[in-house]
Amino acid sequence: MDDGDGDAAQGGQGGRLARAMRELGIPMKEARHADAIRRILVDQRRAARARDFSPAAPTLNNFLSFALPRAHRAQGQIFQDLWVLFELGVPEGGYFVEFGATNGHTMSNTYLLETGHGWRGIVAEPNPDYHDALAANRGCAISHDCVWSETGARLPFLCTAQAMFSRLADVNPQDHNEAAKRADPREIMVETITLDDLLDAHGAPDVIDYLSVDTEGSELDILRAFDFSRRFVRCLSVEHNFTPMRHELHALLTAQGYLRRFPEFTRFDDWYVHRDVAHPENGA
């Protein structure tokens, strides 16, 4: 997870933000993602200045047109939840898997899917600092195991003061959060489980509509160990935080038939949809 420190505010954006929200009928006091909307406007200005006529540009505009009027409902940090609804045609009753889920509400990529669209699924979070809030916020299946590349290991886990940056002790995420956000952690031991075993343990269906992966550095190891032939994942988002892992994740997922969406917008995340799901009008 990223707190957005890397994106500095730009002059004049506040006025444009207020005007855009008034035009869309979104009261400022209800806009929980005003900062994300500001970033969207920055992106739009940059794209216009760069005269970006790539095939992805019209699709991004379509997504922004879909997302902005719904921004006040979103919980995903950069509208991951709205992207899933956009990509899949606003389906009801889908199935999600999210890890790490933190408290299940703040910046959750699946909260809106569950509470607003009747989806079922699994959320996993090994950090005990979040467990009470996670149980209070969510009605879906909850796992306290740490999703990893093998099942049954007991590994040291670093709980940080800013709990969203907690991680496995033996994983070096190589990101910009390490020094500032993970200083003086508390070490605990956690039980691990593979993604395949997590899905089996909770009776997950053969089709997973959305998979959200945010584990502060272990994302590649988890997905390498996942058997993509056993279940069909339609959409997934994975955090990369601009580390070298991003290129390896892209190679892994494209080899499995996934297409990356809107990399000019998604910043520290990459979003993928399987080519068998993608609509031609949504680009490639």
ZANUBA-288419 format. One record per atom (N, C-alpha, C, O): x, y, z. Coordinates in steps of 0.2 Angstrom, whole numbers, padded with zeros to 4 digits, always signed. Layout:
N
XYZ
...
END
This chain:
284
+0004-0006+0000
+0000+0000+0000
+0004+0006+0000
+0010+0006+0003
+0002+0011-0003
+0006+0018-0004
+0002+0023-0001
-0004+0023-0002
+0005+0028+0003
+0001+0033+0006
+0001+0040+0001
-0002+0045+0003
+0004+0039-0005
+0004+0045-0009
+0009+0050-0008
+0008+0055-0012
+0014+0049-0004
+0019+0054-0003
+0023+0056-0009
+0025+0062-0010
+0023+0052-0014
+0027+0053-0020
+0024+0058-0025
+0027+0060-0030
+0017+0060-0024
+0014+0064-0028
+0012+0071-0025
+0008+0072-0021
+0016+0076-0027
+0016+0082-0024
+0010+0086-0027
+0008+0085-0033
+0006+0090-0023
+0001+0094-0025
+0004+0099-0030
+0009+0102-0029
+0000+0101-0035
+0002+0106-0040
-0003+0112-0040
-0009+0111-0038
+0000+0118-0041
-0004+0124-0040
-0010+0124-0045
-0010+0122-0051
-0015+0127-0042
-0021+0127-0046
-0026+0121-0046
-0031+0122-0049
-0023+0116-0044
-0027+0110-0044
-0033+0110-0039
-0039+0107-0041
-0033+0113-0034
-0038+0114-0029
-0044+0117-0032
-0050+0114-0031
-0044+0122-0036
-0049+0125-0039
-0053+0121-0044
-0059+0120-0045
-0048+0118-0048
-0051+0113-0053
-0055+0107-0050
-0060+0105-0053
-0052+0105-0045
-0055+0099-0041
-0062+0101-0039
-0067+0098-0040
-0062+0107-0036
-0069+0109-0033
-0074+0110-0039
-0080+0108-0038
-0072+0113-0044
-0076+0114-0050
-0079+0108-0053
-0085+0107-0054
-0074+0103-0053
-0076+0096-0056
-0081+0093-0052
-0085+0090-0054
-0080+0093-0045
-0084+0090-0041
-0091+0093-0041
-0096+0090-0040
-0091+0100-0041
-0098+0103-0042
-0102+0101-0048
-0108+0100-0048
-0098+0101-0054
-0101+0099-0060
-0104+0092-0060
-0109+0090-0063
-0100+0087-0056
-0102+0080-0055
-0107+0079-0050
-0110+0074-0049
-0109+0085-0046
-0114+0084-0041
-0112+0080-0035
-0115+0077-0031
-0105+0080-0033
-0102+0077-0028
-0100+0082-0022
-0095+0086-0024
-0104+0082-0017
-0102+0087-0012
-0095+0086-0009
-0093+0080-0008
-0091+0091-0008
-0084+0091-0005
-0084+0087+0001
-0080+0083+0002
-0089+0088+0005
-0089+0084+0012
-0090+0077+0011
-0088+0073+0016
-0093+0075+0006
-0094+0068+0005
-0088+0064+0001
-0088+0058+0000
-0083+0068-0002
-0078+0065-0006
-0073+0063-0002
-0068+0066+0000
-0073+0056-0001
-0067+0053+0003
-0061+0052-0001
-0056+0051+0002
-0061+0053-0007
-0056+0052-0011
-0054+0058-0015
-0052+0058-0021
-0054+0064-0012
-0053+0070-0015
-0046+0070-0018
-0045+0073-0023
-0041+0067-0014
-0034+0067-0017
-0034+0063-0023
-0030+0065-0027
-0037+0057-0023
-0037+0053-0029
-0040+0057-0035
-0037+0056-0041
-0045+0061-0034
-0048+0065-0039
-0043+0070-0042
-0043+0071-0048
-0040+0073-0037
-0035+0078-0039
-0029+0075-0044
-0027+0078-0048
-0027+0069-0042
-0022+0065-0046
-0025+0064-0053
-0021+0064-0058
-0031+0062-0053
-0034+0061-0060
-0034+0067-0064
-0032+0067-0070
-0036+0073-0061
-0035+0079-0065
-0028+0080-0067
-0027+0083-0073
-0023+0079-0063
-0016+0080-0065
-0015+0076-0071
-0012+0078-0075
-0017+0069-0070
-0016+0065-0076
-0019+0067-0082
-0016+0067-0088
-0025+0070-0082
-0028+0072-0088
-0025+0078-0091
-0024+0078-0097
-0022+0082-0087
-0019+0088-0089
-0012+0086-0093
-0010+0088-0098
-0008+0081-0090
-0002+0079-0092
-0004+0075-0099
+0000+0076-0104
-0009+0071-0099
-0010+0067-0105
-0012+0072-0111
-0010+0071-0117
-0016+0077-0110
-0017+0082-0115
-0011+0086-0117
-0010+0087-0123
-0007+0088-0112
-0001+0091-0114
+0004+0087-0119
+0007+0089-0123
+0004+0080-0117
+0008+0076-0121
+0005+0074-0127
+0009+0070-0131
-0001+0076-0129
-0005+0073-0135
-0004+0066-0136
-0002+0063-0141
-0007+0062-0130
-0006+0055-0130
-0012+0052-0134
-0018+0052-0132
-0010+0050-0140
-0015+0047-0145
-0014+0039-0145
-0016+0036-0150
-0012+0036-0140
-0011+0029-0139
-0017+0025-0139
-0022+0029-0137
-0018+0019-0141
-0024+0016-0140
-0027+0016-0133
-0033+0015-0133
-0023+0016-0128
-0026+0016-0121
-0029+0022-0119
-0033+0022-0115
-0028+0028-0123
-0030+0034-0121
-0038+0035-0121
-0041+0037-0116
-0041+0033-0126
-0049+0033-0126
-0052+0029-0120
-0057+0031-0117
-0049+0023-0119
-0051+0019-0114
-0050+0022-0107
-0055+0021-0103
-0045+0025-0106
-0044+0028-0099
-0049+0034-0098
-0052+0035-0093
-0051+0037-0104
-0056+0043-0103
-0063+0039-0102
-0066+0042-0098
-0064+0034-0105
-0070+0030-0103
-0070+0028-0096
-0076+0029-0092
-0065+0026-0093
-0065+0024-0086
-0066+0030-0082
-0069+0029-0077
-0062+0035-0083
-0063+0041-0079
-0070+0044-0079
-0072+0046-0074
-0073+0044-0085
-0080+0046-0085
-0085+0041-0081
-0089+0044-0078
-0083+0035-0081
-0087+0030-0076
-0085+0032-0069
-0090+0031-0065
-0079+0033-0067
-0077+0033-0060
-0078+0039-0057
-0080+0039-0051
-0078+0045-0060
-0078+0051-0057
-0085+0052-0053
-0085+0055-0048
-0091+0051-0057
-0097+0052-0053
-0098+0047-0047
-0103+0048-0043
-0094+0041-0047
-0095+0036-0042
-0089+0037-0037
-0089+0033-0032
-0085+0042-0037
-0079+0042-0033
-0081+0043-0026
-0077+0040-0022
-0086+0046-0024
-0088+0047-0017
-0090+0040-0014
-0090+0040-0008
-0091+0035-0018
-0093+0028-0015
-0087+0024-0014
-0087+0019-0011
-0082+0025-0018
-0076+0021-0018
-0072+0021-0012
-0072+0026-0008
-0069+0015-0011
-0064+0014-0005
-0057+0013-0008
-0052+0015-0004
-0056+0010-0013
-0050+0008-0016
-0046+0015-0017
-0048+0020-0019
-0039+0014-0015
-0035+0020-0015
-0035+0024-0021
-0035+0030-0021
-0034+0020-0027
-0034+0024-0033
-0040+0021-0038
-0039+0020-0044
-0046+0020-0034
-0052+0017-0038
-0051+0010-0041
-0054+0009-0046
-0047+0006-0037
-0047-0001-0040
-0054-0004-0040
-0055-0008-0044
-0058-0003-0035
-0065-0006-0034
-0069-0003-0040
-0073-0007-0043
-0068+0003-0042
-0072+0006-0048
-0070+0003-0054
-0074+0002-0059
-0063+0002-0055
-0061-0001-0061
-0063-0008-0062
-0065-0010-0068
-0064-0012-0057
-0067-0019-0057
-0074-0019-0060
-0076-0022-0064
-0078-0014-0057
-0085-0013-0059
-0085-0011-0066
-0089-0014-0070
-0081-0006-0068
-0080-0004-0075
-0078-0010-0080
-0081-0011-0085
-0073-0013-0078
-0070-0018-0083
-0075-0024-0084
-0076-0027-0089
-0079-0026-0078
-0083-0032-0079
-0091-0030-0080
-0095-0034-0080
-0092-0023-0081
-0099-0021-0083
-0103-0021-0077
-0109-0022-0077
-0101-0019-0071
-0105-0018-0065
-0109-0024-0063
-0115-0024-0062
-0105-0029-0062
-0109-0036-0060
-0111-0036-0053
-0108-0033-0049
-0117-0039-0052
-0119-0041-0045
-0117-0048-0043
-0116-0052-0048
-0115-0049-0037
-0114-0056-0035
-0108-0059-0037
-0108-0065-0038
-0102-0055-0038
-0096-0058-0040
-0092-0061-0034
-0095-0062-0028
-0086-0063-0035
-0082-0066-0030
-0075-0063-0030
-0072-0062-0035
-0073-0061-0024
-0066-0057-0023
-0062-0061-0019
-0064-0065-0014
-0055-0060-0019
-0050-0062-0014
-0046-0056-0013
-0043-0053-0018
-0045-0054-0007
-0040-0048-0006
-0035-0050+0000
-0037-0052+0005
-0029-0048-0001
-0024-0049+0004
-0018-0044+0002
-0017-0044-0004
-0015-0040+0007
-0017-0039+0014
-0023-0034+0014
-0023-0029+0011
-0028-0036+0018
-0034-0033+0019
-0034-0027+0024
-0039-0023+0024
-0029-0026+0028
-0029-0022+0034
-0035-0022+0037
-0037-0027+0040
-0039-0016+0038
-0045-0016+0042
-0051-0018+0038
-0057-0018+0041
-0051-0019+0032
-0056-0021+0028
-0061-0016+0025
-0065-0017+0022
-0059-0009+0027
-0063-0004+0025
-0059+0002+0022
-0060+0004+0016
-0054+0005+0026
-0050+0010+0024
-0046+0008+0018
-0042+0004+0019
-0047+0011+0012
-0043+0010+0006
-0043+0002+0004
-0039+0000+0001
-0049-0001+0006
-0050-0007+0004
-0053-0008-0003
-0057-0004-0006
-0050-0012-0007
-0052-0013-0014
-0058-0017-0015
-0061-0018-0021
-0060-0020-0010
-0066-0025-0010
-0072-0023-0006
-0077-0026-0007
-0071-0018-0002
-0077-0016+0003
-0083-0014-0001
-0089-0017+0000
-0082-0010-0006
-0088-0008-0010
-0091-0014-0014
-0097-0014-0015
-0087-0018-0017
-0090-0024-0020
-0094-0028-0016
-0099-0031-0018
-0092-0029-0009
-0096-0033-0005
-0102-0029-0002
-0108-0032-0003
-0101-0023+0000
-0107-0020+0003
-0112-0016-0002
-0117-0015+0000
-0109-0015-0008
-0113-0011-0012
-0116-0015-0018
-0120-0013-0022
-0113-0021-0019
-0114-0025-0025
-0115-0032-0024
-0116-0036-0028
-0116-0034-0018
-0118-0041-0016
-0112-0046-0017
-0114-0052-0018
-0106-0044-0018
-0101-0049-0019
-0099-0053-0013
-0100-0051-0007
-0097-0059-0014
-0094-0063-0008
-0087-0064-0009
-0084-0062-0015
-0083-0067-0004
-0076-0068-0005
-0072-0069+0001
-0075-0071+0006
-0066-0068+0001
-0061-0069+0006
-0057-0063+0007
-0054-0061+0002
-0055-0061+0013
-0050-0056+0014
-0045-0059+0019
-0047-0063+0024
-0039-0058+0018
-0034-0061+0022
-0029-0055+0025
-0027-0051+0021
-0028-0056+0032
-0023-0051+0035
-0020-0054+0041
-0023-0056+0046
-0013-0055+0041
-0010-0058+0046
-0008-0053+0052
-0007-0056+0058
-0009-0047+0051
-0007-0042+0057
-0012-0042+0062
-0018-0039+0060
-0011-0044+0068
-0016-0044+0073
-0019-0037+0075
-0024-0037+0078
-0015-0032+0074
-0018-0025+0075
-0024-0023+0071
-0028-0019+0073
-0025-0027+0066
-0031-0026+0062
-0037-0031+0063
-0042-0029+0060
-0036-0036+0067
-0041-0041+0067
-0048-0039+0069
-0053-0041+0066
-0048-0036+0075
-0055-0034+0077
-0058-0029+0073
-0064-0030+0071
-0055-0024+0070
-0058-0020+0065
-0060-0024+0059
-0066-0022+0056
-0056-0028+0056
-0058-0032+0050
-0064-0036+0052
-0069-0036+0047
-0065-0039+0057
-0071-0043+0059
-0077-0039+0059
-0082-0041+0057
-0076-0032+0062
-0082-0028+0063
-0084-0025+0056
-0090-0024+0055
-0079-0024+0051
-0081-0021+0045
-0083-0025+0039
-0086-0023+0035
-0082-0032+0040
-0083-0036+0034
-0087-0042+0037
-0087-0045+0042
-0092-0045+0032
-0096-0050+0033
-0094-0056+0029
-0097-0062+0029
-0088-0056+0025
-0086-0061+0021
-0081-0066+0025
-0080-0065+0031
-0079-0071+0022
-0074-0075+0025
-0067-0071+0026
-0065-0067+0022
-0064-0073+0032
-0058-0069+0035
-0053-0074+0036
-0055-0079+0040
-0047-0073+0034
-0041-0078+0036
-0036-0073+0039
-0035-0068+0037
-0033-0076+0045
-0028-0073+0048
-0021-0075+0046
-0016-0073+0049
-0021-0080+0042
-0015-0083+0039
-0011-0078+0034
-0014-0074+0032
-0005-0079+0034
-0001-0075+0029
+0000-0078+0023
+0003-0083+0022
-0003-0075+0017
-0002-0078+0011
+0005-0078+0008
+0008-0073+0009
+0007-0084+0006
+0015-0084+0005
+0015-0090-0001
+0010-0092-0003
+0021-0091-0002
+0023-0096-0008
+0023-0103-0005
+0023-0108-0009
+0022-0105+0001
+0021-0111+0004
+0016-0111+0010
+0015-0106+0013
+0013-0117+0011
+0009-0118+0017
+0012-0121+0023
+0016-0125+0022
+0010-0118+0029
+0012-0122+0035
+0019-0119+0038
+0021-0122+0043
+0022-0114+0035
+0028-0112+0038
+0026-0107+0043
+0021-0103+0043
+0031-0106+0048
+0030-0101+0053
+0036-0096+0052
+0042-0097+0053
+0034-0090+0050
+0039-0085+0048
+0038-0078+0053
+0033-0077+0055
+0044-0075+0054
+0044-0068+0057
+0040-0063+0053
+0042-0063+0047
+0036-0059+0056
+0032-0054+0053
+0033-0047+0056
+0033-0047+0063
+0034-0042+0053
+0036-0036+0056
+0030-0031+0056
+0027-0029+0051
+0027-0030+0062
+0021-0025+0063
+0024-0018+0064
+0027-0017+0069
+0022-0014+0060
+0025-0007+0060
+0020-0002+0063
+0014-0004+0063
+0022+0003+0065
+0018+0009+0068
+0012+0011+0063
+0007+0011+0065
+0014+0012+0057
+0009+0012+0052
+0008+0005+0049
+0011+0003+0044
+0003+0002+0052
+0002-0005+0051
+0001-0007+0044
+0002-0013+0042
-0001-0003+0039
-0002-0005+0032
+0004-0006+0029
+0004-0009+0023
+0010-0004+0032
+0017-0006+0029
+0020-0012+0032
+0026-0013+0031
+0016-0016+0036
+0019-0022+0039
+0021-0027+0034
+0017-0027+0029
+0025-0031+0035
+0028-0036+0030
+0031-0042+0033
+0033-0042+0039
+0032-0047+0029
+0037-0053+0032
+0044-0050+0033
+0046-0046+0029
+0047-0053+0038
+0053-0050+0040
+0059-0052+0034
+0063-0048+0033
+0058-0058+0031
+0063-0060+0026
+0062-0057+0019
+0066-0059+0015
+0057-0053+0019
+0056-0050+0012
+0058-0043+0012
+0057-0039+0016
+0062-0041+0007
+0065-0035+0006
+0061-0031+0000
+0062-0033-0005
+0056-0027+0002
+0052-0024-0004
+0056-0020-0008
+0053-0018-0014
+0061-0017-0006
+0065-0012-0011
+0061-0006-0013
+0062-0004-0018
+0057-0004-0009
+0053+0002-0010
+0055+0008-0006
+0059+0008-0002
+0051+0014-0008
+0053+0020-0005
+0050+0020+0002
+0051+0025+0006
+0046+0015+0004
+0043+0015+0011
+0047+0013+0017
+0046+0013+0022
+0053+0009+0015
+0056+0005+0020
+0059+0009+0025
+0058+0007+0031
+0063+0014+0024
+0066+0018+0030
+0061+0022+0034
+0061+0022+0040
+0056+0026+0030
+0052+0030+0033
+0046+0027+0037
+0044+0029+0042
+0043+0022+0034
+0037+0019+0036
+0038+0013+0040
+0033+0011+0043
+0044+0010+0040
+0044+0003+0043
+0050+0003+0049
+0053-0002+0050
+0051+0009+0052
+0056+0010+0057
+0053+0007+0063
+0047+0007+0065
+0058+0003+0067
+0056+0001+0074
+0050-0004+0074
+0046-0003+0078
+0050-0009+0070
+0044-0013+0070
+0044-0018+0076
+0049-0019+0079
+0038-0021+0077
+0037-0026+0082
+0037-0033+0078
+0033-0033+0074
+0041-0038+0080
+0041-0044+0077
+0036-0049+0080
+0037-0050+0086
+0032-0052+0076
+0028-0058+0078
+0029-0064+0074
+0033-0063+0069
+0027-0070+0075
+0027-0075+0071
+0020-0077+0068
+0015-0076+0071
+0020-0078+0061
+0014-0079+0058
+0014-0086+0054
+0019-0088+0052
+0008-0089+0053
+0007-0095+0050
+0006-0093+0042
+0002-0089+0041
+0009-0097+0038
+0008-0095+0031
+0004-0100+0027
+0002-0106+0029
+0001-0098+0021
-0003-0102+0017
-0003-0100+0010
-0002-0094+0009
-0003-0104+0005
-0002-0103-0002
-0009-0100-0004
-0014-0101-0001
-0009-0096-0009
-0016-0094-0012
-0020-0100-0014
-0026-0099-0013
-0017-0105-0017
-0022-0111-0019
-0025-0114-0013
-0031-0115-0013
-0021-0115-0007
-0024-0118-0001
-0029-0113+0002
-0033-0116+0005
-0027-0107+0002
-0032-0102+0005
-0039-0103+0001
-0044-0103+0004
-0039-0103-0005
-0045-0104-0009
-0048-0110-0008
-0055-0111-0007
-0045-0116-0007
-0047-0122-0006
-0051-0122+0001
-0056-0125+0002
-0047-0119+0006
-0049-0119+0013
-0056-0116+0014
-0060-0118+0018
-0058-0111+0010
-0064-0107+0010
-0069-0109+0005
-0074-0106+0004
-0068-0114+0001
-0072-0117-0004
-0073-0112-0010
-0079-0111-0012
-0068-0108-0012
-0069-0103-0017
-0071-0106-0024
-0069-0112-0025
-0075-0103-0028
-0077-0106-0034
-0072-0106-0039
-0066-0104-0038
-0073-0109-0045
-0068-0110-0050
-0066-0103-0053
-0061-0103-0056
-0071-0099-0053
-0070-0092-0056
-0069-0087-0051
-0074-0086-0047
-0064-0083-0050
-0062-0078-0046
-0063-0071-0050
-0059-0070-0054
-0068-0067-0048
-0069-0061-0053
-0064-0056-0051
-0062-0052-0056
-0061-0056-0045
-0056-0050-0044
-0052-0053-0038
-0054-0055-0033
-0045-0052-0040
-0040-0054-0035
-0036-0048-0033
-0033-0045-0038
-0035-0046-0027
-0032-0040-0025
-0026-0042-0021
-0026-0045-0016
-0019-0040-0023
-0013-0043-0020
-0009-0037-0018
-0007-0033-0022
-0008-0036-0011
-0004-0030-0008
-0001-0033-0002
-0004-0033+0003
+0005-0036-0003
+0008-0039+0003
+0015-0036+0005
+0019-0039+0008
+0017-0030+0002
+0023-0026+0004
+0029-0030+0002
+0034-0031+0006
+0029-0033-0004
+0035-0035-0007
+0035-0043-0008
+0040-0045-0012
+0030-0047-0006
+0030-0054-0008
+0025-0056-0013
+0024-0062-0014
+0023-0051-0017
+0018-0052-0022
+0020-0057-0027
+0017-0061-0029
+0026-0056-0030
+0029-0060-0035
+0030-0067-0033
+0028-0072-0036
+0032-0069-0027
+0033-0075-0024
+0026-0079-0024
+0025-0085-0025
+0021-0075-0021
+0014-0078-0021
+0011-0080-0027
+0009-0085-0028
+0012-0076-0032
+0009-0077-0039
+0013-0082-0043
+0010-0086-0047
+0019-0083-0042
+0023-0088-0045
+0021-0095-0043
+0021-0100-0047
+0019-0095-0036
+0017-0102-0033
+0010-0103-0035
+0008-0109-0034
+0006-0099-0038
-0001-0100-0039
-0002-0104-0045
+0001-0102-0050
-0007-0109-0045
-0008-0113-0051
-0014-0109-0055
-0020-0110-0053
-0012-0106-0060
-0017-0102-0064
-0022-0107-0067
-0027-0105-0070
-0020-0113-0068
-0024-0118-0072
-0030-0120-0068
-0035-0123-0071
-0030-0120-0061
-0035-0123-0057
-0041-0118-0056
-0047-0121-0056
-0040-0112-0056
-0045-0107-0056
-0044-0101-0061
-0038-0099-0062
-0050-0098-0063
-0049-0093-0068
-0050-0086-0064
-0056-0085-0062
-0045-0082-0064
-0045-0076-0061
-0047-0071-0067
-0043-0070-0072
-0052-0067-0067
-0054-0063-0072
-0050-0056-0072
-0048-0054-0077
-0050-0053-0066
-0046-0047-0065
-0042-0047-0059
-0044-0051-0054
-0036-0044-0059
-0032-0043-0053
-0028-0037-0053
-0026-0034-0058
-0027-0034-0047
-0023-0029-0046
-0017-0031-0041
-0018-0035-0037
-0011-0029-0043
-0005-0031-0039
-0001-0025-0038
+0001-0021-0042
+0001-0023-0032
+0006-0018-0030
+0013-0019-0032
+0015-0025-0030
+0016-0015-0035
+0023-0016-0037
+0028-0010-0034
+0034-0011-0033
+0025-0004-0032
+0029+0001-0029
+0035+0003-0033
+0040+0005-0030
+0035+0002-0039
+0040+0004-0044
+0047+0000-0042
+0052+0003-0044
+0046-0006-0040
+0052-0010-0039
+0054-0014-0045
+0050-0014-0049
+0060-0017-0045
+0061-0022-0051
+0056-0027-0052
+0056-0030-0057
+0053-0029-0046
+0048-0034-0046
+0042-0033-0052
+0039-0038-0054
+0041-0027-0053
+0036-0025-0058
+0037-0028-0064
+0032-0031-0067
+0043-0028-0067
+0044-0031-0074
+0043-0039-0074
+0041-0042-0079
+0045-0042-0068
+0044-0049-0068
+0037-0051-0067
+0034-0056-0070
+0033-0047-0063
+0026-0048-0063
+0023-0047-0069
+0018-0051-0071
+0025-0042-0073
+0022-0041-0080
+0023-0047-0084
+0019-0050-0088
+0029-0050-0084
+0031-0056-0088
+0027-0062-0086
+0024-0065-0091
+0026-0063-0080
+0022-0069-0077
+0015-0068-0079
+0012-0073-0082
+0012-0062-0079
+0005-0062-0080
+0003-0061-0087
-0002-0064-0089
+0007-0058-0091
+0006-0058-0098
+0007-0065-0101
+0003-0067-0106
+0011-0069-0098
+0012-0076-0101
+0006-0080-0099
+0004-0085-0102
+0002-0078-0094
-0004-0082-0092
-0010-0079-0096
-0016-0081-0094
-0009-0074-0100
-0015-0072-0104
-0018-0065-0102
-0023-0063-0104
-0014-0061-0097
-0017-0055-0095
-0015-0049-0098
-0009-0049-0101
-0019-0044-0099
-0018-0038-0102
-0017-0032-0097
-0022-0032-0092
-0012-0028-0097
-0012-0023-0092
-0016-0017-0094
-0016-0015-0100
-0019-0014-0089
-0024-0008-0090
-0021-0002-0087
-0018-0002-0081
-0021+0003-0091
-0020+0010-0088
-0014+0011-0084
-0014+0014-0079
-0008+0009-0087
-0002+0010-0083
+0000+0017-0082
+0004+0019-0077
-0002+0021-0086
-0001+0029-0085
-0005+0032-0080
-0004+0037-0078
-0010+0028-0077
-0014+0030-0071
-0013+0027-0065
-0014+0030-0060
-0011+0020-0065
-0011+0016-0059
-0006+0017-0054
-0006+0014-0049
-0001+0021-0056
+0005+0022-0052
+0008+0016-0048
+0011+0012-0052
+0008+0015-0042
+0011+0010-0038
+0008+0003-0039
+0011-0002-0037
+0002+0003-0042
-0001-0003-0044
-0001-0005-0051
+0001-0001-0055
-0002-0011-0053
-0003-0013-0060
-0010-0017-0060
-0011-0021-0056
-0014-0016-0065
-0021-0019-0065
-0021-0023-0072
-0019-0021-0077
-0023-0029-0071
-0024-0034-0076
-0031-0037-0077
-0034-0038-0072
-0032-0038-0083
-0039-0042-0085
-0037-0047-0090
-0032-0046-0094
-0040-0053-0089
-0038-0058-0094
-0041-0057-0101
-0046-0054-0102
-0037-0059-0106
-0039-0057-0113
-0046-0060-0115
-0049-0058-0119
-0048-0066-0111
-0054-0069-0113
-0060-0065-0110
-0066-0066-0112
-0058-0060-0105
-0063-0056-0102
-0064-0049-0105
-0069-0046-0106
-0058-0047-0108
-0057-0040-0110
-0062-0039-0116
-0062-0043-0121
-0065-0033-0116
-0070-0031-0122
-0065-0028-0127
-0061-0024-0125
-0066-0029-0133
-0062-0025-0138
-0062-0018-0138
-0057-0014-0139
-0068-0015-0136
-0069-0008-0135
-0065-0005-0129
-0064+0001-0128
-0062-0009-0125
-0058-0007-0119
-0051-0007-0121
-0047-0006-0116
-0049-0009-0127
-0042-0008-0128
-0039-0015-0127
-0042-0020-0125
-0032-0015-0128
-0028-0021-0127
-0022-0020-0123
-0018-0025-0121
END
